[in-house]
């Protein structure tokens, strides 16, 4: 019985590590740095704040950047 545990434990440990790595990747993707928060707070309007409340900071920041890029593209034309 102990021999079976010795053979199975490394396999289970490896599965656990792979699962935790996947969780960490998702957390890293969702995390936001201080500079990004400052950027958002400096230029956010009512629409951006409601996006923040509805979908979280990463999505609201992406939408703000898209809108800014579109506005700068419109000004160039």
N, C-alpha and C positions, 0 to 999 in steps of 0.2 A: 504494500500500500504506500509506504513512504517513497519507494522508487517511482511509483506513478506520479506522486505529487512533485517529485524532483523533475520529472520529465514535462509535466503539464504547466508548472508555475512559470517558467520563462516564456512559454507561448502566451499564456494569459497576461503576463506583464507587458509583452510586446503589443498585444491588442489594446491594452489599456493606454499605453503610451501613444499609439496611433490615434486613438479616439480623443485623447487630450490635445494632441497636436491639431486636430481638426477643430476642436472647440477654440483653441488659441487663435487660429487663423480667422475664424469668424469674429472673435472679440477684437482682434487687431483691425479688421476691416471696419468695424463699427466705432472704434475709438477715435476721438477727436483731440487734437492738441490745443494748447493754450493760444497759439498764434491764430489758429482757425477760428476759435471762439471770439478772439479780439476782432478779427476781420469781419466776422458776422455781425457783431454788436455795433461796430462802427458804421456799417452801411445798410443795416436792416430797416425795412419799412413794415407797415401793417401786414402786407401780404406775406413777407418773409417770416414774421412772427407767427402767423397762423399756420404756415407750412411747418414751422418748428414744432408747434403744439401738435399738429396732426401726424407728422412723419418722422420727427427726430432731427437732430442737428446735422448729421451727414447728408441727408436728403435735402434739407432746407438750404444748406450751404451749396450743394450742387446746383440747385435751382437758381439761387442767387447768382452764382457764377455764369450759368447759362444765360440768364437775363441780361447781365452786364455785358457779356460777349455779344449778344444780339444787339444791344443798344449801341455798342461801339462799332459793330458792322454797319448798322443803319446810318450812323454819323459819317462813316467813310464814304458812303454812296452819295 
